[in-house]
Amino acid sequence: MRVLVLWPPHVPSYFNAGHHLPVFTVAAYLRTKGHQVDALDAGALNRTWKELADRLHQGRYEAVVIVNEYDVVEGVRRAADYTRALLPDALLVTVGRLGYQNPGFFHTLDLDAVVASGDYEAGTAAALDWARDGRPPVDGLPGVHLRHTGEWHGPSAPGTWLPANEWALPDVSEIPYTAYENLYRTDENKFCGIPERLELVAPVARGCPVGCSFCDVPPMQGLRERRLTVERTVDYIRDSFARLPFEYVAFYAPTFTLNRSWVLDLCTALEAEPRRYPWKCATTLHHLDEELVGRMAAAGCIRISVGVETFEENAEPGLPRVKRRAETRTEEVARWCRTHGIELNCFVIVGLPGTTPEGARHTMAAVKGLGARVRPTLYTPYELMRADMTEAQLSAYNRQTFVDPDAVRATTGREPGEFLALLYGGDDYRTPATERIPTTERLRVVERPPAADAGRPR
């Protein structure tokens, strides 16, 4: 089938290139199944709706896969409307983080399939196979909600988790990495990238057994971790750097150091490379030790991100055991990072149940006092989402404003603005990571110009 995998036009509330990677991993996987696929991140590229309409009309696609996200709700609806108007017979599928949390909402849109569990690639491929077979009247597909004969049918079984050796790694030539770099240019935004350096995202693991109630990884990727081999990981990095002028690697994994022996093997492999690759990762405080931090630094690690969440004891009952006593543990890990020249980036959740503005302020000040970077975000109760919510209601689940300000007042006795001031009051911290990454002369175009592909499905 001729397929477009699309991130719709939108203005992001937060940017993490790894969250956009499914556009290109799904596209790469579908190509291994014989489909002709274009991939377009219209959001990061700031594409207009007119440009998207041109692409849809000229591409003559038989299927359009729209990637959904928490702050792309309006974009998904509008992209579906444009597709239906221009390609009335095309299969319309949506897949993404919001679809896993609230698949029922998407029944209100003019779609044919919603992937709701298992790996994105497996569910999307199953929906395309169903369409290619003539859309027979089945009760459902594994992990996929289907609409046929005017009615929605739930999944026939849980979705499929693919073994890591079946993942298709994305084609760096079609990912708009220069646009991503531009979104990272202002460090005050606290986005995940490093300013003024070109990032390669290396997706190395899925799944996490830690079990944070406020995290969407377990329902999206499962509790059992799956991970690429060290050899395939290093091959991907080496090939990508040879093709394009990347300057550092962002390892995309829920808990990068969960498998300690794998990380040590990776460090050994990276140290053996003739070229040094600076890199960063995200993990938990619990899954670090001084020896490991030292090995990571020797192998090129320049930033470690950890979920500190909060230092308030009243909030600890709602945290997994490995995230309690965070203040003492953060002090310890920060000392190791300072010793080995690694920037420690600490995720702090403002408004977490059981916390106060004063407690959040103390947590952030304590982290800064350790010389670490604070990346604050707002507590968001995803479990309260309902299928009958409006676009506006769902758009509030953006981790930057409260979903229900009145509930905050009722449960804390405080005004929401007291919490929000901690997110938007400004921060004079500037990351040292930029200066720790050597620059590369930019001689080549990083992404393929989208206009060159219009009307010519791959």
C-alpha positions in Angstrom: 0.0 0.0 0.0 1.0 3.6 -0.5 1.2 5.0 3.1 1.9 8.4 4.7 3.0 8.3 8.4 2.3 11.8 9.7 2.9 13.9 12.8 0.3 16.6 12.2 1.0 20.4 12.1 0.9 21.9 15.6 2.7 24.1 18.1 4.3 21.9 20.8 4.0 22.6 24.5 7.2 20.6 25.1 9.7 19.0 22.7 11.5 15.7 22.9 12.8 14.3 19.6 12.5 10.8 20.9 8.7 11.3 21.3 8.6 12.1 17.5 10.6 9.1 16.5 7.6 6.7 16.1 6.8 8.6 12.8 10.1 7.2 11.4 10.3 3.8 13.2 6.8 2.9 12.1 7.6 4.0 8.6 10.8 1.9 8.6 8.9 -1.1 9.9 6.1 -0.9 7.3 8.7 -0.8 4.6 10.0 -4.1 5.7 6.5 -5.4 5.2 6.5 -4.3 1.5 4.6 -1.0 1.9 5.6 2.2 0.0 5.9 4.7 2.8 6.5 8.5 3.2 7.2 9.9 6.7 6.5 13.5 7.6 6.9 15.4 10.9 4.8 18.3 9.8 4.8 19.7 13.4 8.5 20.1 13.8 8.8 21.4 10.2 6.2 24.0 10.8 4.2 22.9 7.8 1.0 24.7 7.0 -2.3 22.9 6.5 -2.2 24.0 2.8 1.2 22.2 2.5 -0.3 19.1 4.1 -3.2 19.2 1.8 -0.8 19.4 -1.2 1.0 16.3 0.1 -2.2 14.3 0.6 -3.6 15.1 -2.8 -0.4 14.6 -4.7 0.7 11.5 -2.8 -2.4 9.4 -3.7 -2.0 7.5 -0.4 -4.1 4.4 0.3 -3.5 4.8 4.0 -2.5 7.7 6.4 -1.2 6.9 9.8 -1.5 9.9 12.1 0.7 9.9 15.2 -1.2 11.3 18.3 0.1 13.0 21.4 -1.2 14.7 24.4 -0.9 18.2 22.9 -1.7 17.3 19.3 -5.4 16.5 19.8 -6.6 19.3 17.6 -4.0 18.4 15.0 -5.1 14.8 14.8 -8.7 15.7 14.3 -7.9 18.3 11.6 -5.5 16.0 9.8 -8.2 13.3 9.8 -10.7 15.8 8.3 -8.3 16.9 5.6 -7.4 13.3 4.7 -11.1 12.3 4.5 -11.9 15.3 2.3 -8.9 14.7 -0.1 -8.6 10.9 0.1 -12.1 9.6 1.0 -11.2 6.0 0.4 -7.9 5.9 2.3 -7.5 4.0 5.5 -7.1 6.4 8.5 -5.2 5.0 11.5 -4.0 6.8 14.6 -1.3 5.6 16.9 0.5 7.2 19.8 0.7 7.9 23.5 -2.7 9.5 23.9 -4.3 6.7 21.9 -2.9 4.2 24.5 -4.3 6.2 27.4 -7.7 7.1 26.0 -8.5 5.2 22.8 -12.2 5.8 23.2 -11.8 9.5 22.5 -10.7 8.7 19.0 -13.9 6.9 18.2 -15.4 10.5 18.0 -13.2 11.3 15.0 -13.5 10.2 11.4 -11.0 7.4 11.7 -10.9 3.7 10.8 -8.5 2.3 13.3 -7.0 3.2 16.7 -3.9 1.3 17.8 -4.2 1.0 21.6 -1.8 -1.6 22.9 1.3 -3.5 22.0 4.1 -1.9 19.9 3.0 0.8 17.5 4.5 -1.0 14.5 2.7 -4.3 15.1 -0.7 -2.6 15.5 -0.3 -0.4 12.5 0.8 -3.2 10.3 -2.2 -5.3 11.4 -4.5 -2.5 10.5 -2.9 -2.1 7.1 -3.2 -5.8 6.4 -6.9 -5.7 7.3 -7.4 -2.9 4.8 -5.4 -4.6 2.1 -7.6 -7.7 2.6 -10.7 -5.7 1.8 -11.7 -4.7 5.3 -13.5 -7.9 6.1 -16.1 -7.8 8.9 -14.0 -9.0 11.8 -14.7 -8.5 15.5 -11.3 -6.8 16.0 -7.5 -7.1 15.8 -4.9 -7.6 18.5 -4.4 -4.2 20.2 -6.4 -2.3 17.6 -9.9 -0.7 17.7 -11.6 -1.0 14.2 -14.5 0.8 12.7 -16.4 -1.0 10.0 -20.1 -1.0 8.9 -20.4 2.2 10.9 -19.5 0.7 14.3 -16.4 0.5 16.4 -15.1 -2.9 17.6 -12.6 -3.3 20.4 -9.4 -5.3 20.1 -9.7 -9.0 19.7 -6.7 -9.5 22.0 -3.9 -7.6 23.6 -1.4 -6.0 21.2 1.9 -7.6 20.2 5.2 -6.7 21.8 7.9 -7.2 19.2 11.3 -8.6 20.2 14.0 -6.1 19.8 15.6 -7.9 16.9 12.4 -7.1 14.8 12.5 -3.4 15.4 13.3 -1.3 12.3 15.7 1.5 13.1 14.7 4.9 11.6 16.3 6.3 8.5 18.2 9.4 9.6 18.0 11.0 6.1 14.2 11.6 6.5 14.2 12.9 10.1 14.2 16.7 10.3 17.1 16.9 12.8 18.0 20.5 12.0 14.4 21.5 12.9 14.7 19.6 16.1 18.0 21.3 16.8 16.3 24.7 16.4 13.6 23.7 18.9 16.4 23.0 21.4 18.2 26.3 20.9 16.7 28.0 24.0 17.9 26.2 27.1 15.4 28.1 29.3 12.6 26.1 27.7 13.9 23.0 29.6 13.4 20.8 26.5 15.4 17.6 26.5 18.0 18.4 23.9 21.3 20.3 24.2 21.5 23.7 22.6 23.6 24.4 19.5 24.6 20.8 19.0 23.1 18.3 16.5 21.5 15.3 18.2 21.1 11.7 17.0 18.4 9.8 18.8 19.3 6.1 19.3 16.2 4.1 20.4 17.7 1.3 22.4 15.1 0.0 24.8 11.4 -0.3 25.5 9.5 -1.2 28.6 10.1 -0.5 32.3 9.3 -2.5 35.5 9.8 0.5 37.9 6.1 1.2 38.0 5.6 4.9 38.6 1.9 5.6 38.7 2.4 8.9 36.9 4.3 7.4 34.0 2.8 6.2 30.7 5.7 3.9 29.7 4.3 0.6 31.3 0.9 0.7 29.4 2.6 1.9 26.3 5.6 -0.4 26.2 5.0 -3.1 28.9 6.7 -3.9 32.2 9.3 -6.2 30.7 12.2 -4.4 29.2 13.4 -5.2 25.6 16.7 -3.9 24.4 18.8 -3.8 21.2 22.1 -5.6 21.2 25.2 -3.5 21.9 26.5 -4.4 18.4 23.4 -3.2 16.6 23.4 0.0 18.7 27.0 0.9 18.0 26.5 0.0 14.3 23.6 2.4 14.1 25.6 5.2 15.7 28.6 4.7 13.6 26.5 4.6 10.4 24.5 7.7 11.3 27.6 9.8 12.1 29.2 8.7 8.9 26.1 9.9 6.9 25.3 13.2 8.6 27.1 15.7 10.9 25.7 14.6 14.2 27.6 15.8 17.3 26.1 13.8 20.2 23.9 10.8 20.9 20.7 10.7 22.9 20.0 7.2 24.0 16.2 6.8 24.1 15.2 4.3 26.8 12.9 4.5 29.7 15.6 3.4 32.2 18.9 3.3 30.4 20.9 1.7 33.2 18.3 -0.9 34.1 20.6 -3.6 32.6 23.9 -2.7 34.1 26.0 -5.3 32.3 24.6 -4.1 29.0 25.7 -0.6 29.8 29.2 -1.8 30.7 29.4 -3.7 27.5 28.3 -0.6 25.6 30.9 1.5 27.3 33.6 -1.0 26.3 32.4 -0.9 22.7 32.3 2.9 22.6 35.7 3.2 24.1 37.1 0.9 21.4 35.7 3.1 18.6 38.2 5.3 16.8 35.8 8.2 17.1 34.5 9.5 20.4 30.7 9.9 20.6 29.4 12.2 23.4 26.1 11.0 24.7 23.3 11.4 27.2 20.7 9.1 28.8 17.8 9.0 31.3 17.5 6.5 34.2 16.7 6.4 37.9 18.9 7.3 40.9 18.5 3.7 42.1 20.1 2.2 39.0 23.4 4.1 39.2 26.5 3.5 41.2 29.9 5.3 41.3 31.7 2.7 39.3 29.1 2.7 36.6 29.0 6.5 36.4 32.8 6.5 36.0 32.7 4.0 33.2 29.9 6.0 31.5 32.0 9.2 31.7 35.0 7.4 30.2 32.9 6.2 27.3 31.6 9.7 26.5 28.6 10.3 28.7 28.1 14.1 29.3 24.6 14.2 30.8 22.5 11.8 32.9 18.8 12.6 33.5 17.0 11.1 36.6 13.5 11.3 38.0 14.0 12.9 41.4 10.3 13.8 41.4 10.2 15.4 44.9 12.1 15.5 48.2 8.9 15.8 50.3 8.3 12.9 52.6 4.5 13.3 52.5 4.6 12.3 48.8 6.7 9.2 49.3 3.7 6.7 49.7 2.7 7.5 46.2 6.2 6.8 44.8 7.7 3.4 43.9 10.1 2.2 46.6 13.2 2.8 44.4 12.3 6.5 44.3 12.0 7.2 48.0 14.6 8.9 50.1 15.5 10.9 47.0 17.3 13.8 48.6 20.1 11.7 50.1 20.4 9.6 47.0 20.5 12.7 44.7 23.3 14.2 46.8 25.3 11.0 46.3 24.7 10.7 42.6 25.4 14.4 42.1 28.8 14.0 43.8 29.7 11.1 41.4 28.6 13.2 38.4 30.7 16.2 39.5 33.7 14.0 40.0 33.5 12.6 36.5 32.4 15.7 34.7 28.8 14.6 33.9 25.9 17.1 34.0 23.1 15.7 36.3 19.6 16.7 35.0 16.8 16.2 37.6 13.2 15.8 36.7 11.0 17.4 39.3 7.2 17.0 39.4 5.4 20.2 40.7 2.0 19.6 42.2 2.5 15.9 42.9 -0.1 14.6 45.4 1.1 15.2 49.0 3.4 18.1 48.0 3.2 21.9 48.6 4.7 24.9 46.8 7.2 25.2 49.6 8.3 21.6 49.2 8.6 21.9 45.5 10.6 25.1 45.9 12.9 23.3 48.4 13.4 20.4 46.0 14.3 22.7 43.1 16.7 24.8 45.3 18.4 21.7 46.7 19.0 20.3 43.2 20.4 23.6 42.1 22.6 23.7 45.2 24.2 20.5 44.1 25.1 22.1 40.7 22.5 20.0 38.8 20.0 21.1 36.2 16.3 21.2 37.2 13.7 20.1 34.6 10.3 20.8 36.2 7.0 19.6 34.9 3.5 19.6 36.3 1.7 16.6 37.8 -0.9 15.3 35.4 -3.5 12.7 36.4 -3.8 10.7 33.2 -6.1 8.2 35.0 -8.9 10.8 35.0 -9.1 10.9 31.2 -12.5 9.8 29.7 -13.6 8.8 26.2 -16.3 11.5 26.3 -13.9 14.4 26.8 -13.7 17.3 24.3 -10.6 18.3 22.5 -10.2 21.3 24.9 -10.4 19.0 27.9 -7.9 16.6 26.6 -5.5 19.3 25.5 -5.3 20.3 29.2 -3.2 17.1 29.8 -0.1 18.9 28.6 1.9 18.8 31.9 2.1 22.6 31.8 -1.2 23.8 33.2 -3.5 22.0 35.7 -6.2 19.8 34.4 -8.6 20.9 37.1 -7.6 24.0 39.0 -10.6 23.7 41.4 -9.5 20.2 42.4 -6.0 21.7 43.3 -7.6 24.3 45.5 -9.8 21.7 47.2 -7.1 19.1 47.9 -4.2 21.4 48.7 -5.9 24.6 50.0 -3.5 26.6 47.8 -4.0 28.5 44.6 -2.8 26.8 41.4 -0.7 29.9 40.6 1.5 29.2 43.6 2.6 26.0 41.9 2.7 27.4 38.4 5.0 30.2 39.5 7.7 27.5 40.1 7.5 26.4 36.4 7.4 29.8 34.9 9.3 32.1 37.2 12.6 31.8 35.2 15.9 30.1 35.8 19.4 31.4 35.2 21.0 27.9 34.9 22.8 27.4 31.6 23.8 23.9 30.6 27.6 23.2 30.5 26.9 20.2 28.2 27.1 22.4 25.0 30.8 23.2 25.7 31.6 19.6 26.4 30.5 18.5 22.9 32.9 19.3 20.0 31.3 21.0 17.1 31.2 19.4 13.6 31.5 21.4 10.4 28.0 21.4 8.8 28.6 20.6 5.1 25.6 18.4 4.3 21.8 18.8 4.4 20.5 16.9 7.4 17.0 16.1 6.2 15.6 15.5 2.8 13.6 18.5 1.5 10.0 17.4 2.0 8.9 19.0 -1.4 11.2 16.6 -3.2 9.1 13.7 -2.0 5.6 15.1 -2.7 3.7 12.8 -4.9 6.4 10.2 -5.0 5.6 7.6 -2.4 8.6 5.5 -1.3 
